[in-house]
Amino acid sequence: MPGVAFVPALLVSWSSAAFIISYAIAVLEGHVEPLVPYISDTGTKPPESGVFGFMINISALLGVITMYIRYLLIEKQNESSHFVRSSCNMFSLCIGLMGCTGMGIVATFQELAVPSVHDIGALVAFGSGVVYITLQSVISYKSCPKWNTYFVCHIRMAISAISCIAFVPMIVFASQVSMTKIDWTPGEKDYTYHFMSAICEWTVAFGFIFFFLTFIRDFQRFSVRISTEIHED
């Protein structure tokens, strides 16, 4: 399977489209206010709920594939350079897969239908996500200068830092919101907490997208060979 750079490229473009299309439909249908709703708010009511669930589940699958290829890439590079422990690489992959599982939960269990399960999925997705990109940033620095440039490493670490910083107030402000609803209007109770938490949520989400965008160049140098062996008795 040559040219695996298309995998992170597809992940980035598909995920961006999932957010934007769901948001556009939800706003046009009058289900959410245009000013910074939660991402999940844009996928709660039909018809946008179907689009959101389908596209986010595909994004989770693309995320699994991207992270696994990234794991294989680091393992291959590590054979000659020995810049990171294999157990650390595996741990990073497991954390990333947890985040993708959380995405699947968010897409499947919608905000108003099963709020407790949805919130747990969102916490796992965002929490595991920021840990994954931070670990990958550290691994990238360890692979310099042979496998990465310091410029790319600085970009990855900056994105990781912004995402981590935004993740904390996202949780803090969300915990202050005393009701589960999607039709927020300025001036009502808890609107400020909702607004600030939503800004942080979008920041973290697009932080992930921009981070995976930096994988494209690495994946251009890598191909996966799938071999099939047939044994006769």
Secondary structure, DSSP 8 states (H G I E B T S, - for coil): ---TTHHHHHHHHHHHHHHHHHHHHHHHTTSS-SS---TGGGGSSTTHHHHHHHHHHHHHHHHHHHHHHHHHHHHHHHHHH--S-HHHHHHHHHHHHHHHHHHHHHHHS-TTTSHHHHHHHHHHHHHHHHHHHHHHHHHHHHTTTTTS-HHHHHHHHHHHHHHHHHHHHHHHHHHT--S--S---TTSTTHHHHHHHHHHHHHHHHHHHHHHHTHHHHHTT------------
